[in-house]
């Protein structure tokens, strides 16, 4: 009898082991936003902190990156870290946009703005955004604004509102990316270069592009974030493509986001733009403009005295 029990136990153990080996791995947790201590966040260093800063003592050109409107090169720095160097007018606003989103808890890329960099065989370039490509992070598929694990959540509504807050007019699904980071899948907006300028002048097909600007502090200072509140819906002053995404915001959605943004100090906001290489005058313009939009949001939420909880 004992021998039969031992045999059965061995067979059961082997069966369970085989099942564990062939069973699909548990899916990673989907994350878009985490509650963080906003007042402690260093918006100058950004999500990579000081430890991840690129080592420009030696640069190796790897390849040219395809896709997008801006020229990009994949490079390796002196410490062996891999980066995608983005040239052109989107480099500075994207650096600041990543820091503002990360500052209030959203998952983002890791990037830095370098004032000047020489890439062998390609040349010397000024104001270049370097975006990290860590070996430990796998870049997965794009995610869609209308179909994702966060539909109906405050964090998704907040992220949509932030796109208008930062005047991002390039809000196609292809700009979104899922990053496999350890046991989590981070849902991020990967391309934030079309920000901090001006949306188009109208909603007409094709010509909605007229008037769009990026990285223009004077243009940004003249923009409006909140159009008004009607029957409990917060109307955003959005003009451009994919308009349906930027509708249906409640006063509670506005309050949720306002309670995050109000925790950012003027120094933190200024640090985000200083990290992006803007002049002191431009940093001042952007800081006051961001604060003005936070106040607009507080008013839409029905309380200008909202304090983060």
Buried (B, 14 or more C-beta within 10 A) or exposed (E): EEEEEEEEEEEEEEEEEEEEEEEEEEEBEBBBBEEBEBEEBBBBBBBBEEEBBBEEEEBEBBEEBEEBEBEBBBBBBEEEBBBBBBBBBBBBBBBBBBBBBBBBBBBBBBBBBBEEBEBEEBEEBEBBBBBBBBEEBEEBEEBEBEEBEBEEBBBBBBBBBBBBBBBBBBBEBEBBBBBBBEEBBBBBBBBBBBBBBBBBBEEEEEEBBEBBBBBBBEBBBEBEBBBEBEEEBBBBBBBBBBEEBBEEBBBBBBBBBBBBBBBBEEEBBBBBBBBBBBEEEBBBBBBBBBBEBBBBBBBBBEBEEBEEE
